[in-house]
Amino acid sequence: MTETFEGIVLHTLPYQENSLIGSVLTKEGVLSFISNKNKKNAGIISPLCLGSFELTKKPSSTLYKIKSFHISNQFLGIRKSYAHLQSAFQILKTLKDSQLAETPSPHLFNLTKCYLEKLGEFENPCVLKTSFFIKFLNHEGCLRFNLQCSHCNQNSISKISMGDFFCSSCFTPQAIEFSPEELKIFFTLGLSRSFSELKKIQLDTTTEEKINGMYNELTS
Ligand SMILES: [Zn+2]
């Protein structure tokens, strides 16, 4: 059966003499593919490309063969600086490492597509990268946004541990402390639906490292 998918290439790897294997994020989930490199234009299938893929597979197989494809966006804005590329590849890695094969996730596909389209417009790409990390954790159910302490339910929050928010009085080993200003940034990064609002965020290295620390704690 042949189906056409809109997809973002997550990774590719040369396979045997003339083939390429890889994975592509679609609304239907992550699909693994194989492509014959000799086919016309097959060389341009590379990570960080958005396109339309005509795929076919045997009912018993999980590996799709690329019948034809058309690349519609190579996200050239991201390719202007190493920092932008690094952020984009961290987003792709998050998806590659976390998503089960062929498990539909249209929301995650749309979020990734929007973020990659906008990433080049951001002077500091880490703003969109950390925003993606927080939204991704929230989407996966790993983060439970709360303004009151999850433990005592009384005090305002000041730290995050394993995806839960706590006050300064409750004992939470290895929690990451956030100042009120940092928490405001955290909530805006994670909950804002406006790119213009995200562009106003001044993300300093300390806050970024705390968010990365929280992300690593939940994903490693
Ligand atoms: Zn508390």
py3Dmol code that shows the C-alpha trace and the ligand (Angstrom):
import py3Dmol

protein = """\
ATOM      1  CA  MET A   1       0.000   0.000   0.000  1.00  0.00           C
ATOM      2  CA  THR A   2       1.272   3.468  -0.879  1.00  0.00           C
ATOM      3  CA  GLU A   3       0.570   6.487   1.318  1.00  0.00           C
ATOM      4  CA  THR A   4       1.728  10.088   1.226  1.00  0.00           C
ATOM      5  CA  PHE A   5       2.942  11.747   4.417  1.00  0.00           C
ATOM      6  CA  GLU A   6       4.151  15.233   5.254  1.00  0.00           C
ATOM      7  CA  GLY A   7       7.304  14.686   7.291  1.00  0.00           C
ATOM      8  CA  ILE A   8      10.452  16.137   8.832  1.00  0.00           C
ATOM      9  CA  VAL A   9      13.570  14.002   8.389  1.00  0.00           C
ATOM     10  CA  LEU A  10      15.048  13.249  11.832  1.00  0.00           C
ATOM     11  CA  HIS A  11      18.124  11.288  10.798  1.00  0.00           C
ATOM     12  CA  THR A  12      19.714   9.423   7.884  1.00  0.00           C
ATOM     13  CA  LEU A  13      22.483   6.854   7.635  1.00  0.00           C
ATOM     14  CA  PRO A  14      24.156   5.355   4.548  1.00  0.00           C
ATOM     15  CA  TYR A  15      23.179   1.690   4.344  1.00  0.00           C
ATOM     16  CA  GLN A  16      25.013  -0.952   2.326  1.00  0.00           C
ATOM     17  CA  GLU A  17      26.381   0.297  -0.988  1.00  0.00           C
ATOM     18  CA  ASN A  18      23.591   2.277  -2.501  1.00  0.00           C
ATOM     19  CA  SER A  19      20.943   2.786   0.128  1.00  0.00           C
ATOM     20  CA  LEU A  20      20.015   5.231   2.803  1.00  0.00           C
ATOM     21  CA  ILE A  21      18.029   4.449   5.930  1.00  0.00           C
ATOM     22  CA  GLY A  22      16.508   7.018   8.236  1.00  0.00           C
ATOM     23  CA  SER A  23      13.484   8.210  10.121  1.00  0.00           C
ATOM     24  CA  VAL A  24      10.910  10.877   9.486  1.00  0.00           C
ATOM     25  CA  LEU A  25       8.503  12.570  11.916  1.00  0.00           C
ATOM     26  CA  THR A  26       4.942  12.701  10.594  1.00  0.00           C
ATOM     27  CA  LYS A  27       1.494  13.266  12.107  1.00  0.00           C
ATOM     28  CA  GLU A  28       1.257   9.467  12.172  1.00  0.00           C
ATOM     29  CA  GLY A  29       4.393   9.244  14.332  1.00  0.00           C
ATOM     30  CA  VAL A  30       8.015   8.420  13.519  1.00  0.00           C
ATOM     31  CA  LEU A  31       8.364   6.255  10.408  1.00  0.00           C
ATOM     32  CA  SER A  32      11.565   4.402   9.470  1.00  0.00           C
ATOM     33  CA  PHE A  33      12.434   4.435   5.793  1.00  0.00           C
ATOM     34  CA  ILE A  34      14.884   3.053   3.275  1.00  0.00           C
ATOM     35  CA  SER A  35      15.716   4.791   0.036  1.00  0.00           C
ATOM     36  CA  ASN A  36      17.815   3.781  -2.922  1.00  0.00           C
ATOM     37  CA  LYS A  37      20.474   6.484  -3.245  1.00  0.00           C
ATOM     38  CA  ASN A  38      20.654   5.935  -6.999  1.00  0.00           C
ATOM     39  CA  LYS A  39      17.168   7.244  -7.434  1.00  0.00           C
ATOM     40  CA  LYS A  40      16.894  10.763  -8.735  1.00  0.00           C
ATOM     41  CA  ASN A  41      17.494  13.383  -6.020  1.00  0.00           C
ATOM     42  CA  ALA A  42      17.797  10.792  -3.260  1.00  0.00           C
ATOM     43  CA  GLY A  43      20.966  12.554  -2.117  1.00  0.00           C
ATOM     44  CA  ILE A  44      18.983  15.522  -0.849  1.00  0.00           C
ATOM     45  CA  ILE A  45      17.108  13.506   1.769  1.00  0.00           C
ATOM     46  CA  SER A  46      18.912  14.703   4.869  1.00  0.00           C
ATOM     47  CA  PRO A  47      18.014  15.615   8.457  1.00  0.00           C
ATOM     48  CA  LEU A  48      16.208  18.909   8.919  1.00  0.00           C
ATOM     49  CA  CYS A  49      14.192  18.741   5.701  1.00  0.00           C
ATOM     50  CA  LEU A  50      10.410  19.054   5.503  1.00  0.00           C
ATOM     51  CA  GLY A  51       8.678  17.442   2.588  1.00  0.00           C
ATOM     52  CA  SER A  52       6.042  15.210   1.181  1.00  0.00           C
ATOM     53  CA  PHE A  53       6.986  11.527   1.122  1.00  0.00           C
ATOM     54  CA  GLU A  54       5.241   8.833  -0.912  1.00  0.00           C
ATOM     55  CA  LEU A  55       5.937   5.673   1.087  1.00  0.00           C
ATOM     56  CA  THR A  56       5.102   2.046   0.600  1.00  0.00           C
ATOM     57  CA  LYS A  57       5.565  -0.987   2.850  1.00  0.00           C
ATOM     58  CA  LYS A  58       4.635  -4.622   3.178  1.00  0.00           C
ATOM     59  CA  PRO A  59       1.951  -5.278   5.823  1.00  0.00           C
ATOM     60  CA  SER A  60       4.415  -7.369   7.861  1.00  0.00           C
ATOM     61  CA  SER A  61       7.213  -4.773   7.803  1.00  0.00           C
ATOM     62  CA  THR A  62       7.863  -1.604   9.807  1.00  0.00           C
ATOM     63  CA  LEU A  63      10.294  -0.262   7.221  1.00  0.00           C
ATOM     64  CA  TYR A  64       8.863   1.995   4.525  1.00  0.00           C
ATOM     65  CA  LYS A  65      10.352   2.331   1.055  1.00  0.00           C
ATOM     66  CA  ILE A  66      10.437   5.829  -0.413  1.00  0.00           C
ATOM     67  CA  LYS A  67       8.647   5.764  -3.761  1.00  0.00           C
ATOM     68  CA  SER A  68       8.966   9.481  -4.359  1.00  0.00           C
ATOM     69  CA  PHE A  69       9.411  12.662  -2.356  1.00  0.00           C
ATOM     70  CA  HIS A  70       9.323  16.411  -2.667  1.00  0.00           C
ATOM     71  CA  ILE A  71      11.283  18.617  -0.266  1.00  0.00           C
ATOM     72  CA  SER A  72       9.333  21.808   0.500  1.00  0.00           C
ATOM     73  CA  ASN A  73      11.464  23.400   3.227  1.00  0.00           C
ATOM     74  CA  GLN A  74      15.112  22.968   4.141  1.00  0.00           C
ATOM     75  CA  PHE A  75      14.858  25.535   6.944  1.00  0.00           C
ATOM     76  CA  LEU A  76      17.611  27.688   5.468  1.00  0.00           C
ATOM     77  CA  GLY A  77      17.153  30.280   8.253  1.00  0.00           C
ATOM     78  CA  ILE A  78      18.422  27.704  10.764  1.00  0.00           C
ATOM     79  CA  ARG A  79      21.484  26.930   8.684  1.00  0.00           C
ATOM     80  CA  LYS A  80      22.863  30.459   9.073  1.00  0.00           C
ATOM     81  CA  SER A  81      24.678  29.801  12.368  1.00  0.00           C
ATOM     82  CA  TYR A  82      26.115  26.859  14.253  1.00  0.00           C
ATOM     83  CA  ALA A  83      24.139  27.798  17.374  1.00  0.00           C
ATOM     84  CA  HIS A  84      20.857  27.668  15.424  1.00  0.00           C
ATOM     85  CA  LEU A  85      21.766  24.302  13.859  1.00  0.00           C
ATOM     86  CA  GLN A  86      22.757  22.911  17.250  1.00  0.00           C
ATOM     87  CA  SER A  87      19.389  23.911  18.749  1.00  0.00           C
ATOM     88  CA  ALA A  88      17.521  22.389  15.800  1.00  0.00           C
ATOM     89  CA  PHE A  89      19.432  19.117  16.099  1.00  0.00           C
ATOM     90  CA  GLN A  90      18.738  18.957  19.847  1.00  0.00           C
ATOM     91  CA  ILE A  91      15.028  19.235  19.008  1.00  0.00           C
ATOM     92  CA  LEU A  92      15.351  16.446  16.397  1.00  0.00           C
ATOM     93  CA  LYS A  93      17.291  14.269  18.876  1.00  0.00           C
ATOM     94  CA  THR A  94      14.564  14.721  21.512  1.00  0.00           C
ATOM     95  CA  LEU A  95      12.010  13.401  19.028  1.00  0.00           C
ATOM     96  CA  LYS A  96      14.193  10.596  17.690  1.00  0.00           C
ATOM     97  CA  ASP A  97      15.015   9.341  21.211  1.00  0.00           C
ATOM     98  CA  SER A  98      11.506   9.563  22.623  1.00  0.00           C
ATOM     99  CA  GLN A  99       8.875   8.729  20.040  1.00  0.00           C
ATOM    100  CA  LEU A 100       7.685   5.185  19.529  1.00  0.00           C
ATOM    101  CA  ALA A 101       7.456   4.068  15.911  1.00  0.00           C
ATOM    102  CA  GLU A 102       4.142   4.710  14.179  1.00  0.00           C
ATOM    103  CA  THR A 103       2.475   6.242  17.242  1.00  0.00           C
ATOM    104  CA  PRO A 104       0.395   9.159  15.934  1.00  0.00           C
ATOM    105  CA  SER A 105       1.194  12.550  17.447  1.00  0.00           C
ATOM    106  CA  PRO A 106      -0.208  15.314  15.246  1.00  0.00           C
ATOM    107  CA  HIS A 107       0.237  17.956  17.960  1.00  0.00           C
ATOM    108  CA  LEU A 108       3.954  17.195  18.335  1.00  0.00           C
ATOM    109  CA  PHE A 109       4.421  17.227  14.558  1.00  0.00           C
ATOM    110  CA  ASN A 110       2.733  20.632  14.250  1.00  0.00           C
ATOM    111  CA  LEU A 111       4.721  22.033  17.194  1.00  0.00           C
ATOM    112  CA  THR A 112       8.023  20.835  15.699  1.00  0.00           C
ATOM    113  CA  LYS A 113       7.170  22.195  12.249  1.00  0.00           C
ATOM    114  CA  CYS A 114       6.197  25.634  13.646  1.00  0.00           C
ATOM    115  CA  TYR A 115       9.292  25.822  15.847  1.00  0.00           C
ATOM    116  CA  LEU A 116      11.689  24.870  13.039  1.00  0.00           C
ATOM    117  CA  GLU A 117      10.020  27.408  10.742  1.00  0.00           C
ATOM    118  CA  LYS A 118      10.449  30.178  13.339  1.00  0.00           C
ATOM    119  CA  LEU A 119      13.851  29.209  14.798  1.00  0.00           C
ATOM    120  CA  GLY A 120      15.843  31.195  12.231  1.00  0.00           C
ATOM    121  CA  GLU A 121      14.017  34.400  13.248  1.00  0.00           C
ATOM    122  CA  PHE A 122      15.258  34.157  16.831  1.00  0.00           C
ATOM    123  CA  GLU A 123      18.485  35.940  17.660  1.00  0.00           C
ATOM    124  CA  ASN A 124      19.003  33.512  20.569  1.00  0.00           C
ATOM    125  CA  PRO A 125      17.936  30.044  19.328  1.00  0.00           C
ATOM    126  CA  CYS A 126      18.077  28.687  22.913  1.00  0.00           C
ATOM    127  CA  VAL A 127      14.836  30.568  23.661  1.00  0.00           C
ATOM    128  CA  LEU A 128      12.930  28.369  21.201  1.00  0.00           C
ATOM    129  CA  LYS A 129      14.906  25.245  22.104  1.00  0.00           C
ATOM    130  CA  THR A 130      14.142  25.537  25.839  1.00  0.00           C
ATOM    131  CA  SER A 131      10.526  26.453  25.035  1.00  0.00           C
ATOM    132  CA  PHE A 132      10.313  23.281  22.915  1.00  0.00           C
ATOM    133  CA  PHE A 133      11.835  21.190  25.736  1.00  0.00           C
ATOM    134  CA  ILE A 134       9.252  22.456  28.272  1.00  0.00           C
ATOM    135  CA  LYS A 135       6.319  22.053  25.857  1.00  0.00           C
ATOM    136  CA  PHE A 136       7.570  18.591  24.891  1.00  0.00           C
ATOM    137  CA  LEU A 137       7.778  17.461  28.561  1.00  0.00           C
ATOM    138  CA  ASN A 138       4.299  18.880  29.170  1.00  0.00           C
ATOM    139  CA  HIS A 139       2.959  17.097  26.070  1.00  0.00           C
ATOM    140  CA  GLU A 140       4.476  13.795  27.241  1.00  0.00           C
ATOM    141  CA  GLY A 141       2.881  14.227  30.676  1.00  0.00           C
ATOM    142  CA  CYS A 142       6.257  14.575  32.447  1.00  0.00           C
ATOM    143  CA  LEU A 143       5.680  18.117  33.716  1.00  0.00           C
ATOM    144  CA  ARG A 144       2.822  19.144  35.994  1.00  0.00           C
ATOM    145  CA  PHE A 145       2.451  22.942  35.901  1.00  0.00           C
ATOM    146  CA  ASN A 146       1.338  24.258  39.271  1.00  0.00           C
ATOM    147  CA  LEU A 147       1.529  27.643  40.996  1.00  0.00           C
ATOM    148  CA  GLN A 148       1.123  26.101  44.463  1.00  0.00           C
ATOM    149  CA  CYS A 149       3.511  23.577  45.990  1.00  0.00           C
ATOM    150  CA  SER A 150       2.596  20.025  44.899  1.00  0.00           C
ATOM    151  CA  HIS A 151       3.454  18.713  48.368  1.00  0.00           C
ATOM    152  CA  CYS A 152       1.915  21.110  50.926  1.00  0.00           C
ATOM    153  CA  ASN A 153      -0.577  22.768  48.544  1.00  0.00           C
ATOM    154  CA  GLN A 154      -0.109  26.036  50.454  1.00  0.00           C
ATOM    155  CA  ASN A 155       2.998  27.941  49.505  1.00  0.00           C
ATOM    156  CA  SER A 156       4.121  29.506  46.252  1.00  0.00           C
ATOM    157  CA  ILE A 157       6.530  27.445  44.210  1.00  0.00           C
ATOM    158  CA  SER A 158      10.278  28.044  44.059  1.00  0.00           C
ATOM    159  CA  LYS A 159      11.798  24.799  42.806  1.00  0.00           C
ATOM    160  CA  ILE A 160      11.206  21.947  40.379  1.00  0.00           C
ATOM    161  CA  SER A 161      11.999  18.289  40.952  1.00  0.00           C
ATOM    162  CA  MET A 162      11.194  15.434  38.546  1.00  0.00           C
ATOM    163  CA  GLY A 163       8.531  17.484  36.783  1.00  0.00           C
ATOM    164  CA  ASP A 164       6.727  18.672  39.942  1.00  0.00           C
ATOM    165  CA  PHE A 165       6.757  22.178  41.451  1.00  0.00           C
ATOM    166  CA  PHE A 166       7.506  22.711  45.160  1.00  0.00           C
ATOM    167  CA  CYS A 167       7.850  25.522  47.702  1.00  0.00           C
ATOM    168  CA  SER A 168      11.112  26.339  49.499  1.00  0.00           C
ATOM    169  CA  SER A 169       9.930  24.749  52.796  1.00  0.00           C
ATOM    170  CA  CYS A 170       9.127  21.265  51.520  1.00  0.00           C
ATOM    171  CA  PHE A 171      12.025  18.834  51.426  1.00  0.00           C
ATOM    172  CA  THR A 172      12.855  17.752  47.878  1.00  0.00           C
ATOM    173  CA  PRO A 173      16.317  16.285  47.299  1.00  0.00           C
ATOM    174  CA  GLN A 174      18.048  17.434  44.126  1.00  0.00           C
ATOM    175  CA  ALA A 175      15.373  19.998  43.280  1.00  0.00           C
ATOM    176  CA  ILE A 176      16.427  22.860  41.002  1.00  0.00           C
ATOM    177  CA  GLU A 177      15.797  26.280  42.582  1.00  0.00           C
ATOM    178  CA  PHE A 178      14.256  29.018  40.425  1.00  0.00           C
ATOM    179  CA  SER A 179      13.948  32.710  41.317  1.00  0.00           C
ATOM    180  CA  PRO A 180      10.522  34.381  40.775  1.00  0.00           C
ATOM    181  CA  GLU A 181      11.904  36.025  37.585  1.00  0.00           C
ATOM    182  CA  GLU A 182      13.208  32.675  36.319  1.00  0.00           C
ATOM    183  CA  LEU A 183       9.870  30.991  37.039  1.00  0.00           C
ATOM    184  CA  LYS A 184       8.077  33.722  35.084  1.00  0.00           C
ATOM    185  CA  ILE A 185      10.355  32.986  32.110  1.00  0.00           C
ATOM    186  CA  PHE A 186       9.830  29.239  32.588  1.00  0.00           C
ATOM    187  CA  PHE A 187       6.037  29.587  32.487  1.00  0.00           C
ATOM    188  CA  THR A 188       6.145  31.913  29.470  1.00  0.00           C
ATOM    189  CA  LEU A 189       8.470  29.528  27.589  1.00  0.00           C
ATOM    190  CA  GLY A 190       6.238  26.581  28.398  1.00  0.00           C
ATOM    191  CA  LEU A 191       2.762  28.039  28.047  1.00  0.00           C
ATOM    192  CA  SER A 192       2.961  30.951  25.603  1.00  0.00           C
ATOM    193  CA  ARG A 193       1.319  30.388  22.234  1.00  0.00           C
ATOM    194  CA  SER A 194       2.758  33.570  20.731  1.00  0.00           C
ATOM    195  CA  PHE A 195       6.139  33.733  19.025  1.00  0.00           C
ATOM    196  CA  SER A 196       6.225  37.520  19.454  1.00  0.00           C
ATOM    197  CA  GLU A 197       5.916  37.008  23.219  1.00  0.00           C
ATOM    198  CA  LEU A 198       8.733  34.434  23.137  1.00  0.00           C
ATOM    199  CA  LYS A 199      10.932  36.838  21.163  1.00  0.00           C
ATOM    200  CA  LYS A 200      10.769  39.331  24.050  1.00  0.00           C
ATOM    201  CA  ILE A 201      12.311  36.839  26.496  1.00  0.00           C
ATOM    202  CA  GLN A 202      15.847  37.606  27.645  1.00  0.00           C
ATOM    203  CA  LEU A 203      17.134  34.139  28.485  1.00  0.00           C
ATOM    204  CA  ASP A 204      20.373  34.254  30.477  1.00  0.00           C
ATOM    205  CA  THR A 205      22.773  31.314  30.660  1.00  0.00           C
ATOM    206  CA  THR A 206      21.947  30.460  34.300  1.00  0.00           C
ATOM    207  CA  THR A 207      18.213  30.079  33.613  1.00  0.00           C
ATOM    208  CA  GLU A 208      18.917  28.143  30.421  1.00  0.00           C
ATOM    209  CA  GLU A 209      21.201  25.741  32.313  1.00  0.00           C
ATOM    210  CA  LYS A 210      18.537  25.182  34.977  1.00  0.00           C
ATOM    211  CA  ILE A 211      15.951  24.338  32.308  1.00  0.00           C
ATOM    212  CA  ASN A 212      18.424  22.033  30.552  1.00  0.00           C
ATOM    213  CA  GLY A 213      19.170  20.395  33.922  1.00  0.00           C
ATOM    214  CA  MET A 214      15.472  19.814  34.557  1.00  0.00           C
ATOM    215  CA  TYR A 215      15.058  18.446  31.009  1.00  0.00           C
ATOM    216  CA  ASN A 216      18.036  16.072  31.389  1.00  0.00           C
ATOM    217  CA  GLU A 217      16.731  14.877  34.750  1.00  0.00           C
ATOM    218  CA  LEU A 218      13.480  13.793  33.102  1.00  0.00           C
ATOM    219  CA  THR A 219      14.813  12.409  29.840  1.00  0.00           C
ATOM    220  CA  SER A 220      18.076  10.644  30.701  1.00  0.00           C
TER     221      SER A 220
END
"""
ligand_1 = """\
1
ZN
Zn 5.427 22.980 50.066
"""
view = py3Dmol.view(width=600, height=400)
view.addModel(protein, "pdb")
view.setStyle({"model": 0}, {"cartoon": {"style": "trace"}})
view.addModel(ligand_1, "xyz")
view.setStyle({"model": 1}, {"stick": {}})
view.zoomTo()
view.show()
